[in-house]
Amino acid sequence: MALCMRGAAAWLLSLRDIDRLVKMNHDHLITAVNDSAMSANVKSKVEDATLIAKRRSQILGAAIELFGKRGYHATTIREIAERAGVSTGLVYQYFGDKEDVLFLALQTVLDSYKERIPQAGEGLRDPLERFRAAVHAYCRVIDANIDATVLAYRETKSVSRARRNILKQKEVETNALIEERVRDCIKAGLFENVDASLLTYQIVMFCHAWALKAWHFRARMTVEQYVDRNLALLLNPLLTASGRRENIRLVVPPR
């Protein structure tokens, strides 16, 4: 739905209008993902799940490296096979074409977020501690998949629209895990009543910057220090009095 900017009239949209438009776009995305999920699946001619996971991991590692160095379009399946130490024919046992390889490479990182973020919060009851653990987990996934994260920025446009919709929906689901932790902190009186969705995307973007600017940050600090410093910059204006006390307890080691 296109919105035409016509002078000051553009500012007359109410918050209710904006919420309605966001919901319409979100619902449309979910419908598109459901409609296209079957056609976007990556099929394998091999049925052994363990072997599929092993071979695909081997091939994806080589593909991500080559896509990063040469670009997706300039890289061939034969080159991916050579880098992975397998035959071209074997690649086609596990992937239908090169787009399958790119799609799975991008999807794997998103699936890692959905696995690692809940794990990081296991056994933690304090909302702020759970929030911080989620952000650290998110950034650790990026640290372990820097090439794939950068690849997502460069080449997501190269997959079909159906697959882009799937990747977008997975991103929405992943971000919801962090947004849930933000809302828990608001309910507990640790954060001011902020826009949880906007704060979540600010967190996502500074985490992605670890991959996009790794050449600069990795020489200066660890990924854990990077997250702590960014959270200090981001959260200080948002913490309530009780939130500040709890944050100090979490970040300052006891004497």
ZARO-487331 format. One line per 8 residues: their letters; for each residue x, y, z of C-alpha. Coordinates in steps of 0.05 Angstrom, whole numbers. Each point is the difference from the previous one (the first is absolute). Example, Ala and Ser with C-alpha at 12.3 -4.5 7.8 and 13.67 -1.06 7.14 Angstrom:
AS) 246:-90:156  27:69:-13
END
This chain:
MALCMRGA) 0:0:0  33:65:-23  -3:62:43  8:65:-38  36:56:36  -42:63:-13  29:55:42  -24:5:72
AAWLLSLR) -59:-47:-14  48:-58:8  5:16:74  -75:-9:10  6:-76:5  -21:-20:70  36:-52:41  -61:-45:-10
DIDRLVKM) 9:6:-76  74:-18:6  -14:-60:44  -53:-24:-50  49:6:-58  55:-37:38  -49:-56:17  -23:-5:-73
NHDHLITA) 72:-6:-25  16:-51:54  -62:-42:-15  16:4:-75  70:-25:13  -24:-59:41  -50:-19:-55  54:5:-53
VNDSAMSA) 46:-44:40  -53:-53:12  -19:0:-74  72:-7:-24  32:-43:54  -10:-65:-37  29:25:-66  59:33:36
NVKSKVED) 23:-63:37  69:-26:-18  -7:-73:-20  53:-54:4  7:-64:-39  32:-31:61  -47:-22:57  50:-11:57
ATLIAKRR) -11:61:45  68:-6:33  36:-4:-67  -41:58:-27  20:44:58  73:-19:-6  6:10:-75  -41:63:-2
SQILGAAI) 42:31:55  63:-17:-40  -27:29:-64  -30:62:32  66:17:34  35:0:-67  -57:38:-34  -2:56:53
ELFGKRGY) 75:10:-7  -3:4:-76  -63:43:-2  35:48:47  63:4:-41  -28:-2:-71  -74:16:7  -59:-46:-8
HATTIREI) -9:9:-75  73:-9:-18  7:-65:39  -17:-67:-33  -23:-66:29  64:-31:-27  42:49:40  -40:-13:63
AERAGVST) 10:-75:-10  75:8:-9  6:44:62  -41:-50:41  42:-58:-26  -59:-37:-32  -25:-13:-70  -48:46:-37
GLVYQYFG) -49:-59:-4  1:-8:75  -21:72:10  -61:-13:-42  -18:-59:45  -12:50:56  -21:64:-37  -42:11:-61
DKEDVLFL) 39:61:-24  44:58:23  -58:40:28  -15:-59:46  70:7:28  -7:75:12  -69:-7:31  23:-53:49
ALQTVLDS) 62:40:18  -43:60:18  -53:-42:35  51:-37:43  21:63:37  -72:20:14  -14:-70:27  61:6:45
YKERIPQA) -30:62:33  -65:-38:14  40:-56:33  52:39:39  -42:57:29  -48:-44:39  58:-43:23  36:61:29
GEGLRDPL) -60:16:44  -7:-70:30  1:2:76  -1:76:3  -59:34:35  21:72:4  -30:37:-61  61:45:-10
ERFRAAVH) 48:-59:5  -42:-38:-51  0:61:-46  75:8:3  11:-74:-11  -44:2:-62  39:58:-30  66:-33:15
AYCRVIDA) -24:-65:-32  -24:37:-62  67:34:-9  39:-65:13  -38:-32:-58  21:58:-44  72:-7:24  0:-73:-19
NIDATVLA) -31:15:-68  30:66:-22  8:-18:-73  -72:-26:-4  -27:63:35  36:45:-50  -25:-45:-56  -72:12:23
YRETKSVS) 9:75:-11  31:-10:-68  -40:-56:-31  -69:-9:30  -27:35:-61  28:-58:-42  -50:-51:25  -72:-4:-25
RARRNILK) -55:43:30  -31:-61:33  66:-15:35  11:73:19  -68:-2:34  21:-62:39  65:34:22  -38:63:20
QKEVETNA) -49:-41:42  57:-37:34  31:67:17  -66:24:30  -4:-63:42  73:7:23  -8:73:18  -63:-17:39
LIEERVRD) 43:-41:48  39:63:18  -62:44:0  -32:-47:50  58:10:47  -6:76:-8  -74:-3:17  14:-42:61
CIKAGLFE) 48:54:25  -53:53:-11  -52:-40:38  49:-11:57  12:75:6  73:-6:-22  -9:38:-66  -40:63:-14
NVDASLLT) -61:-11:-44  40:2:-65  -18:-23:-71  21:-73:8  0:-14:-74  44:60:-17  48:-16:57  5:-72:-25
YQIVMFCH) 21:23:-70  52:47:29  29:-59:37  -2:-43:-63  36:53:-40  57:10:50  9:-75:3  3:-4:-77
AWALKAWH) 52:56:2  47:-49:34  1:-40:-65  -1:59:-47  56:36:36  37:-60:29  65:26:-31  -3:58:48
FRARMTVE) -31:-27:64  33:-69:5  69:32:10  -26:42:57  -46:-44:41  -34:-68:8  -71:-11:-24  -23:-2:73
QYVDRNLA) 32:68:15  -30:27:-64  -70:-20:23  10:27:70  25:67:-25  -58:8:-49  -51:-19:52  30:52:47
LLLNPLLT) -9:54:-54  -69:-23:-19  -32:-17:67  23:55:47  -56:48:-22  -51:-56:3  13:-31:68  -45:18:59
ASGRRENI) 31:11:68  -10:-74:18  25:-19:-69  65:38:11  11:-35:66  -13:-68:-32  45:17:-59  57:19:46
RLVVPPR) -8:-66:36  6:-37:-65  58:37:-33  43:18:60  35:-61:31  -6:-7:75  61:19:42
END
